[in-house]
């Protein structure tokens, strides 16, 4: 499956629906689950404008973590 970059706001909504948190790390962002356990690093790209996107590889890593936890990506509202 081919992955595309995802808008940062949409990505954060998906994480909030699952109860996960994205925190700024040294260079990248760190993804934590609902129990504050570190899952992986996430890269967010930005250009000269205000457009910020989660890179395709990080979207793929997030989907893998969701599947490992038995959750659906993208999460649905409860």
Long-range contacts (C-beta under 8 A, 24 or more apart in sequence): 3-56, 3-57, 3-59, 3-60, 3-63, 4-56, 4-59, 5-45, 5-53, 5-54, 5-55, 5-56, 5-59, 6-53, 6-54, 6-59, 7-52, 7-53, 7-54, 8-44, 8-52, 8-53, 8-54, 11-54, 11-59, 11-62, 14-73, 14-74, 14-75, 17-75, 17-76, 17-77, 17-78, 18-66, 18-71, 18-75, 31-62, 31-65, 33-65, 33-69, 39-65, 40-65
